[in-house]
Amino acid sequence: MTDAATASAPFQITVQPSGRTFAATAGEAMLAAAIRAGVGLPYGCKDGACGSCKCKKLDGTVVHGEHQAKALSAEEEAAGFVLTCCGVAQSDVVLESRQVTDESAYPIKKMPVRVAALEKKSHDVMQVRLQLPAADTFRYHAGQYVEFLLQGGVRRAYSMANAPHTQAEAPGLELHIRHMSGGKFTEHVFGALKEKEILRIEGPYGSFFLREDSDKPIVLLASGTGFAPIKALLEHMQFKGITRPATLYWGGRRPADLYMDTWVRERLAAMPNLAYVPVVSDALPDDHWHGRTGFVHQAVLDDFADLSGHQVYACGAPIVVESARDAYSAQRCLPPEEFFADAFTSEADKHP
């Protein structure tokens, strides 16, 4: 075989301990190859910024594309850790990742969607309902996300806030979109977007969904619009009759940032195993806030002396997710493989 033929041959990526394998073509990021093969590796931003896809390389050679040091430090890379979203195999590779699952292998589809309804839930959060094509089916796990396909190859990712079973009544998606000043997409959503407008989406993406093979009690941690996929998880749990004890910690700067607080409180009556702890970090006297204050991830540390027997599902700003991941394992004995996260990495986060 010639050198050129060897260089272009696909490399085999093996993931332990599951033993699942997939092929990555020359120059292809391992995560892209895994998604194409229906292998559910964990990931978040797909852009080298959040670190959600970090895993241990047990064997082989990997070269990284551009990424941020907070996602993968030089010390971590030297210790054999890789980012699959921008790591390109130079040989057959063996990875260690405990979040691999067959379940996340729903087909990724591109489809047109129609804006069915727009409702402001707070001064900077828009609830957007999208109508799916009537003749199509869109399968996903509660907690996953879609990407909007915008002009110029630009993409923006948003989690589904409604559970999959709601498709039976009316095929559609609910998204919670926060206004980012100067944001290419959110400025349009809050300014010019109208009902009946046609947009294009692709998905489902993401490895953030409830692991139903476990009976461990659950901590749900959300900051801001990180509540959207958590809402889908709660709807799914109620629909499936899942009675594992669950505590939702939802944090915002001001009380208004907990933009569906009433919805959560209504769930408490229907879900006796659910507890709710709203947390506000920057309450003002005018807010008349009498609840918990401070950082939302810290509230969990205050309430739990030991998380060794729990699962944690965290979603929101990268700083919240990263702080929780580090502190819960180091200080509360949470097994790292029982921390599931979806960091809302904005374009500003990706390109500081």
Order of alpha helices (4+ residues) and beta strands (2+ residues): alpha-beta-beta-alpha-beta-beta-alpha-beta-beta-beta-beta-beta-beta-beta-beta-alpha-beta-beta-alpha-beta-alpha-beta-beta-alpha-beta-alpha-beta-alpha
